[in-house]
Amino acid sequence: MLIMTIATKPFASVLGVVTRIAARGFAGVTSLTKAIIHRREVLRLTELDERGLKDIGLVRSDVEGALATSWLDDPSTILAARSGARSGVASARRAEGARQAQVKAPAMKVGPVTRQSVTKQAVACSA
């Protein structure tokens, strides 16, 4: 009876199960391959100096921390999160600075700039 139930299943459903299992297996292999490739790219970031890392929004401890993760994990996702968090803080600081500058700007008296006013200011500062 058991043989009969297996034999009556359509071949397409068995093929679908096999395809799903193979796809899951390939997805694991693909993610592992991507993690290894990204780890090599992150290792190349260790060759940069502090200024180069700062240009992309990272510090050396970020790179070292990302490389300290498991070989199965993708270190580039950690670096992207850390860089994104820093850029969010930096943009908030810039926005606050711009807002404060706009508040202070109308309070300053701005008149025509002439050669005499510039020299008077220079003399007043040096005295």
Backbone bond lengths (Angstrom), bond angles and torsions (degrees), N, CA, C in turn:
res aa  C-N    CA-C-N  psi(-1)  N-CA   C-N-CA  omega(-1)  CA-C   N-CA-C  phi
1 M - - - 1.437 - - 1.530 110.47 -
2 L 1.309 117.48 -39.21 1.450 122.15 -179.99 1.521 111.02 -63.91
3 I 1.294 116.91 -40.71 1.449 121.03 179.00 1.521 110.36 -63.45
4 M 1.265 116.51 -36.96 1.446 120.20 -178.39 1.531 111.46 -67.46
5 T 1.335 117.83 -38.05 1.460 119.77 -179.69 1.521 110.90 -69.70
6 I 1.304 117.82 -36.01 1.459 120.07 177.42 1.519 109.77 -68.31
7 A 1.310 116.77 -41.50 1.453 121.27 -177.63 1.521 111.75 -68.86
8 T 1.313 117.77 -26.71 1.457 119.18 -178.19 1.524 112.83 -81.43
9 K 1.314 118.00 -13.67 1.467 119.22 177.62 1.518 108.80 -67.80
10 P 1.297 116.31 138.12 1.463 117.71 178.95 1.526 111.22 -67.30
11 F 1.292 113.87 147.90 1.464 120.30 -178.26 1.527 111.40 -64.41
12 A 1.312 117.71 -30.14 1.464 121.99 -178.41 1.524 111.09 -64.80
13 S 1.325 118.86 -37.41 1.461 120.08 -179.76 1.526 110.64 -69.80
14 V 1.325 117.19 -37.32 1.461 120.47 176.84 1.519 109.58 -66.08
15 L 1.305 116.80 -41.39 1.454 121.35 178.39 1.530 110.95 -64.12
16 G 1.332 116.50 -37.41 1.467 120.65 177.30 1.516 111.90 -63.64
17 V 1.322 117.28 -40.67 1.471 121.38 178.24 1.520 110.08 -64.61
18 V 1.309 116.49 -44.67 1.464 120.85 179.12 1.528 110.27 -62.17
19 T 1.309 116.93 -40.08 1.466 120.91 179.32 1.521 111.18 -64.57
20 R 1.330 117.18 -42.95 1.469 120.09 178.82 1.525 111.58 -63.88
21 I 1.304 117.22 -41.73 1.469 120.77 178.82 1.521 110.42 -63.95
22 A 1.329 116.68 -42.50 1.469 120.00 178.93 1.524 110.95 -65.53
23 A 1.324 117.01 -39.25 1.469 120.24 179.96 1.525 110.91 -64.53
24 R 1.318 116.83 -40.79 1.474 119.53 177.43 1.524 110.93 -64.11
25 G 1.324 116.29 -39.25 1.459 119.82 178.45 1.519 111.91 -65.70
26 F 1.330 116.18 -41.94 1.463 120.02 178.57 1.523 111.64 -69.35
27 A 1.318 117.36 -32.01 1.465 120.32 178.13 1.526 109.93 -64.18
28 G 1.306 116.73 -39.54 1.462 120.25 177.38 1.518 111.80 -65.40
29 V 1.318 115.78 -43.00 1.467 120.35 178.73 1.527 110.05 -65.49
30 T 1.325 116.71 -39.74 1.466 121.02 179.69 1.522 111.29 -64.64
31 S 1.329 116.88 -44.60 1.468 119.17 -179.90 1.521 111.36 -66.49
32 L 1.323 117.31 -37.03 1.464 120.48 177.20 1.529 110.62 -65.50
33 T 1.320 116.93 -41.44 1.468 121.06 178.35 1.523 110.78 -63.39
34 K 1.334 117.40 -43.16 1.459 120.70 177.49 1.522 111.45 -62.41
35 A 1.336 116.61 -40.88 1.467 120.49 179.37 1.522 110.93 -62.18
36 I 1.321 117.27 -41.25 1.465 120.43 179.96 1.531 110.60 -67.69
37 I 1.330 117.22 -42.04 1.466 120.44 178.91 1.524 110.38 -63.91
38 H 1.324 117.19 -44.25 1.466 120.64 179.41 1.523 111.70 -66.51
39 R 1.329 117.01 -33.79 1.470 119.96 177.39 1.528 110.03 -63.81
40 R 1.321 117.21 -39.71 1.475 119.88 176.84 1.521 111.09 -63.28
41 E 1.335 116.63 -40.43 1.459 120.02 178.83 1.528 111.27 -66.34
42 V 1.321 117.22 -38.61 1.464 120.31 177.86 1.528 110.00 -68.15
43 L 1.319 117.32 -34.76 1.470 119.96 175.76 1.524 111.02 -61.48
44 R 1.316 117.47 -33.06 1.468 120.50 177.24 1.521 110.89 -67.88
45 L 1.335 117.65 -25.38 1.468 120.17 177.76 1.528 111.62 -67.27
46 T 1.326 117.58 -23.41 1.468 119.63 178.90 1.524 111.43 -68.22
47 E 1.329 117.54 -17.59 1.463 121.27 178.26 1.521 112.26 -76.61
48 L 1.340 117.05 -18.00 1.468 120.66 -179.68 1.519 110.77 -75.09
49 D 1.337 115.63 151.73 1.460 119.13 173.93 1.529 108.93 -83.90
50 E 1.334 116.25 178.79 1.461 121.81 -176.35 1.531 111.99 -60.63
51 R 1.315 115.68 -37.02 1.468 119.73 -179.04 1.519 111.36 -67.07
52 G 1.317 116.66 -41.56 1.457 120.71 178.09 1.520 111.93 -65.02
53 L 1.333 116.95 -39.25 1.458 120.11 177.30 1.523 111.15 -66.65
54 K 1.340 115.87 -37.79 1.462 119.64 -179.53 1.524 110.65 -65.62
55 D 1.334 117.06 -32.62 1.458 120.91 178.65 1.530 112.13 -61.42
56 I 1.319 116.95 -32.30 1.461 119.77 179.12 1.530 111.80 -98.70
57 G 1.329 116.66 8.06 1.457 120.74 173.55 1.509 114.78 84.16
58 L 1.324 117.58 28.20 1.460 121.33 -179.31 1.516 110.74 -128.39
59 V 1.311 115.88 164.69 1.457 122.75 169.92 1.529 106.98 -124.88
60 R 1.316 116.08 165.94 1.460 120.40 -174.96 1.531 112.19 -59.40
61 S 1.318 117.37 -36.89 1.469 119.44 -178.93 1.530 111.37 -66.11
62 D 1.330 118.08 -28.58 1.466 120.52 175.52 1.522 110.73 -63.89
63 V 1.314 116.36 -45.26 1.466 120.87 -179.04 1.521 110.15 -66.34
64 E 1.328 116.64 -44.29 1.469 119.70 -179.81 1.525 111.00 -65.34
65 G 1.325 117.22 -37.87 1.459 120.61 177.93 1.517 112.22 -66.06
66 A 1.325 117.09 -38.52 1.463 120.60 178.49 1.527 110.93 -67.33
67 L 1.327 116.64 -36.28 1.464 119.70 179.64 1.524 112.34 -76.05
68 A 1.327 117.54 -15.48 1.458 121.17 179.77 1.529 112.15 -80.05
69 T 1.325 117.61 -5.91 1.456 120.52 179.43 1.524 110.35 -75.35
70 S 1.307 115.53 173.54 1.457 121.79 -179.71 1.523 111.09 -63.32
71 W 1.325 116.65 154.73 1.461 121.49 178.36 1.524 111.04 -65.83
72 L 1.317 117.00 -21.98 1.457 120.51 -178.83 1.523 112.27 -81.70
73 D 1.328 117.54 -17.20 1.466 121.70 -179.25 1.520 110.45 -90.71
74 D 1.319 115.63 151.67 1.455 121.95 179.60 1.531 108.79 -89.82
75 P 1.343 119.02 112.68 1.468 120.32 -177.37 1.524 113.67 -71.55
76 S 1.336 117.44 -19.18 1.462 119.16 -178.29 1.521 111.57 -69.67
77 T 1.321 118.44 -28.19 1.463 119.98 177.55 1.523 110.79 -68.09
78 I 1.322 116.59 -35.36 1.467 120.52 177.68 1.520 110.01 -67.19
79 L 1.320 116.67 -43.91 1.467 120.09 179.47 1.526 111.68 -65.24
80 A 1.309 117.03 -38.68 1.466 120.12 178.82 1.526 110.80 -63.80
81 A 1.316 116.93 -39.90 1.462 120.16 179.41 1.527 110.92 -66.53
82 R 1.318 116.75 -42.96 1.475 119.79 -179.45 1.520 111.62 -67.42
83 S 1.328 117.06 -41.40 1.453 120.19 178.64 1.522 110.81 -65.95
84 G 1.321 116.50 -40.46 1.460 120.56 178.34 1.515 112.42 -63.75
85 A 1.333 116.63 -38.38 1.463 119.89 178.69 1.520 110.48 -65.87
86 R 1.331 116.16 -41.26 1.471 119.40 179.23 1.521 111.74 -66.99
87 S 1.325 116.79 -40.68 1.462 118.79 -178.88 1.518 110.53 -68.37
88 G 1.320 117.57 -31.91 1.459 120.57 176.26 1.515 111.68 -65.49
89 V 1.325 116.91 -40.94 1.464 121.44 177.78 1.522 110.15 -67.38
90 A 1.329 116.65 -42.15 1.466 120.48 -179.39 1.526 111.07 -64.87
91 S 1.319 117.70 -41.10 1.468 119.36 179.79 1.523 110.76 -68.51
92 A 1.326 117.79 -33.52 1.463 120.27 176.31 1.525 110.40 -66.29
93 R 1.338 117.13 -39.49 1.473 120.38 177.44 1.523 111.06 -65.04
94 R 1.345 116.76 -42.29 1.464 119.49 178.17 1.518 111.51 -62.90
95 A 1.315 117.41 -41.45 1.459 121.12 179.82 1.527 110.45 -64.53
96 E 1.325 117.03 -41.17 1.471 121.03 178.51 1.517 110.47 -65.74
97 G 1.326 117.78 -41.28 1.465 121.25 177.83 1.516 111.77 -63.40
98 A 1.321 116.36 -40.79 1.467 120.03 178.34 1.526 110.61 -66.27
99 R 1.329 116.69 -39.08 1.456 120.37 178.53 1.518 111.34 -64.66
100 Q 1.327 116.78 -42.49 1.463 120.42 178.98 1.525 110.94 -67.50
101 A 1.315 118.05 -35.77 1.465 121.10 178.31 1.522 110.46 -66.39
102 Q 1.317 117.77 -36.80 1.459 120.51 177.92 1.518 111.50 -68.57
103 V 1.319 116.95 -33.44 1.465 120.54 178.92 1.522 109.98 -70.52
104 K 1.321 118.10 -39.34 1.464 122.32 -177.57 1.527 112.46 -80.14
105 A 1.317 118.90 -25.76 1.462 122.14 -174.46 1.529 113.36 -60.63
106 P 1.324 122.32 -44.28 1.469 120.06 -179.98 1.526 112.66 -66.06
107 A 1.312 119.68 -23.30 1.449 122.03 -178.89 1.520 112.15 -72.79
108 M 1.332 117.22 -23.79 1.465 120.28 -179.21 1.522 109.78 -79.34
109 K 1.336 116.76 139.50 1.455 121.52 177.17 1.518 108.10 -88.10
110 V 1.278 115.39 123.01 1.451 120.35 -179.27 1.519 107.39 -117.78
111 G 1.304 115.52 119.70 1.455 120.52 178.59 1.502 109.65 -120.03
112 P 1.306 116.93 -177.91 1.463 119.23 179.04 1.526 109.80 -67.53
113 V 1.302 116.19 138.18 1.453 121.76 -179.62 1.523 107.73 -92.32
114 T 1.326 114.64 120.02 1.463 120.26 176.83 1.507 108.72 -122.77
115 R 1.306 115.61 169.35 1.468 120.01 -179.05 1.527 110.09 -65.71
116 Q 1.327 118.48 -36.79 1.460 121.40 -178.95 1.527 110.97 -67.79
117 S 1.364 116.90 -40.97 1.470 118.57 -178.82 1.523 110.63 -66.87
118 V 1.310 117.59 -32.44 1.462 120.85 179.35 1.529 109.53 -70.42
119 T 1.327 117.86 -42.41 1.464 119.29 -179.41 1.517 110.69 -70.70
120 K 1.314 119.58 -35.04 1.455 121.30 177.40 1.513 110.50 -63.46
121 Q 1.331 116.18 -41.42 1.455 119.36 178.55 1.508 110.55 -65.79
122 A 1.301 118.00 -39.01 1.451 121.35 -179.14 1.521 109.89 -67.22
123 V 1.323 117.84 -39.00 1.464 120.96 179.36 1.518 109.48 -69.46
124 A 1.311 116.42 -40.46 1.455 119.53 -178.82 1.528 110.59 -65.45
125 C 1.301 118.38 -34.00 1.463 121.10 -179.66 1.518 111.64 -74.54
126 S 1.326 117.89 -33.89 1.454 119.39 -175.47 1.512 111.92 -83.14
127 A 1.299 119.29 -18.06 1.461 121.99 -176.48 1.485 113.04 -78.68
